[in-house]
Every structure is written in C-alpha cells, then in structure tokens.
Amino acid sequence: MRLLSQAVKFAVTHPERSRRHFWGWLNAVFNKVDYERIKAVGPDRAAAEWLLRCGAKVRFQGFDRWHLDYNALPTGSLGRYKIQAIDATESCIMYKGFDYLDGLKHLEEVKFNKCIYIEDACLERLTSIENLQESLYMMEVVSCGNVTDKGIIALHKLSDLPGIKDRQTTVDRLQTALPHLEIQLDLD
C-alpha cells in the first residue's frame, strides 16, 4: 500500500513524467510480437496489423493508396496482400516489434520520419534481415534523434541526423556496403 501511495504522489507531483511513462509502456505493449498471429495470418498481414497499431502506414503491392486504418485492412486469402512500402512517420514502432519484418519479401521502401523509438539497433536489425537485403531499395530516416553514425550503414537517403559526426566516412561506408544504391545525402 505504501508503494502505491508513493506512485500516486509521484504522478500527482510530476504529471508530465508519469504520462510519458504510461505512453512508453503502452507503446511497448503495441510492439510485442505475437508469433502465433504471424503463423495464423502470414507475415505481411501480421506486420501490417503491427504497423497500423503503432501509427504507421502501409502500401500493398499493386495498390497506390496507403492503408492507415487498422479496421480497414483488406481481407481475402492469406498471402494475397504483400507489403511494398512502410511509412512510419511519427509512429511508435520500436526494436521490440521488428521481428514482424522477418517474413516480408516484397518490401521496397521504408520511411522513418520523427520516430522517437528508432535507434541504431533498429537500423542494424533491418540490415540483418535477408529478405530485405534483396528487396529493399529505399530507406529514409529524418529527424530520428537516436540514430547515429553506427546505425546508418544500410541507409539510402539520409536527412537531419544530428548524431552523424563524420559525414565523408559515413558516405564511404554506405557506398562500400551497398554499391548498387544511389546515395543521396542532405546532412547540412
């Protein structure tokens, strides 16, 4: 009881910090991987559900429009809809949920804009997914404050990353690691 009263006292005296803690906890719950769901509906559908739950958008192969409503995801036979692009702008996706991306074989584009939970480990995890090494040709990272030089080795398009200290070394590493990509940098 004493611990509970201390928690309540802290929440009352520090409302902003307790709110942040609550949202961080809720975002972690949204990112929890449900491996049974992946088996039941397939990797693309499960990944789409995860991404939309976290506030991202997905575009399926053969479609021009972005899906952003969890309840309006297309239905049909399993495996019919393949994720081609992800726009995670201002979403709460985090490393914890990246296992959802393992089965995606048609993902070509990923955008991380103003994603407060995207960090070096997330980008490193993406580069380790073999399917994405074959299909991914464009990644954009903008205003993700937890990304540093260490995490950008697999990126194609970079902008507004204050953690990058040595620009030329970074460009050289990218060009060496991914010689088939056209690297466009806007780091000024």
Solvent accessible surface area in square Angstrom, and as a share of the most:
residue,aa,sasa,rsa
1,M,188,0.84
2,R,191,0.70
3,L,141,0.70
4,L,105,0.52
5,S,63,0.41
6,Q,99,0.44
7,A,56,0.43
8,V,83,0.48
9,K,143,0.60
10,F,83,0.35
11,A,40,0.31
12,V,111,0.64
13,T,82,0.48
14,H,76,0.34
15,P,72,0.45
16,E,84,0.38
17,R,141,0.51
18,S,31,0.20
19,R,125,0.46
20,R,153,0.56
21,H,142,0.63
22,F,100,0.42
23,W,132,0.46
24,G,25,0.24
25,W,144,0.50
26,L,39,0.19
27,N,20,0.10
28,A,27,0.21
29,V,70,0.40
30,F,64,0.27
31,N,0,0.00
32,K,131,0.55
33,V,17,0.10
34,D,70,0.36
35,Y,119,0.45
36,E,122,0.55
37,R,91,0.33
38,I,35,0.18
39,K,157,0.67
40,A,59,0.46
41,V,18,0.10
42,G,18,0.17
43,P,47,0.30
44,D,8,0.04
45,R,68,0.25
46,A,1,0.01
47,A,0,0.00
48,A,0,0.00
49,E,4,0.02
50,W,0,0.00
51,L,1,0.01
52,L,13,0.06
53,R,84,0.31
54,C,6,0.03
55,G,50,0.49
56,A,2,0.01
57,K,61,0.26
58,V,0,0.00
59,R,41,0.15
60,F,3,0.01
61,Q,80,0.35
62,G,79,0.76
63,F,83,0.35
64,D,141,0.73
65,R,146,0.53
66,W,68,0.24
67,H,9,0.04
68,L,118,0.59
69,D,68,0.35
70,Y,87,0.33
71,N,137,0.70
72,A,53,0.41
73,L,10,0.05
74,P,30,0.19
75,T,110,0.64
76,G,51,0.49
77,S,78,0.50
78,L,120,0.60
79,G,45,0.43
80,R,153,0.56
81,Y,37,0.14
82,K,58,0.25
83,I,0,0.00
84,Q,36,0.16
85,A,1,0.00
86,I,3,0.01
87,D,18,0.09
88,A,0,0.00
89,T,50,0.29
90,E,119,0.53
91,S,5,0.04
92,C,17,0.10
93,I,3,0.02
94,M,28,0.12
95,Y,98,0.37
96,K,104,0.44
97,G,0,0.00
98,F,0,0.00
99,D,45,0.23
100,Y,6,0.02
101,L,6,0.03
102,D,59,0.31
103,G,24,0.23
104,L,0,0.00
105,K,132,0.56
106,H,64,0.28
107,L,0,0.00
108,E,48,0.21
109,E,31,0.14
110,V,3,0.01
111,K,55,0.23
112,F,3,0.01
113,N,25,0.13
114,K,112,0.47
115,C,1,0.00
116,I,122,0.62
117,Y,54,0.21
118,I,0,0.00
119,E,70,0.31
120,D,22,0.12
121,A,38,0.29
122,C,0,0.00
123,L,0,0.00
124,E,62,0.28
125,R,46,0.17
126,L,3,0.01
127,T,37,0.21
128,S,69,0.44
129,I,8,0.04
130,E,133,0.60
131,N,43,0.22
132,L,3,0.01
133,Q,104,0.46
134,E,154,0.69
135,S,23,0.15
136,L,32,0.16
137,Y,109,0.42
138,M,28,0.12
139,M,3,0.01
140,E,24,0.11
141,V,0,0.00
142,V,35,0.20
143,S,38,0.25
144,C,0,0.00
145,G,57,0.55
146,N,81,0.41
147,V,1,0.00
148,T,53,0.31
149,D,27,0.14
150,K,132,0.56
151,G,0,0.00
152,I,1,0.01
153,I,49,0.25
154,A,20,0.16
155,L,1,0.00
156,H,23,0.10
157,K,77,0.33
158,L,1,0.00
159,S,22,0.14
160,D,80,0.42
161,L,10,0.05
162,P,99,0.62
163,G,13,0.13
164,I,12,0.06
165,K,163,0.69
166,D,71,0.37
167,R,114,0.42
168,Q,115,0.51
169,T,60,0.35
170,T,2,0.01
171,V,37,0.21
172,D,73,0.38
173,R,90,0.33
174,L,1,0.00
175,Q,80,0.35
176,T,113,0.66
177,A,50,0.39
178,L,41,0.21
179,P,95,0.60
180,H,136,0.61
181,L,23,0.11
182,E,115,0.52
183,I,32,0.16
184,Q,88,0.39
185,L,60,0.30
186,D,88,0.46
187,L,20,0.10
188,D,162,0.84
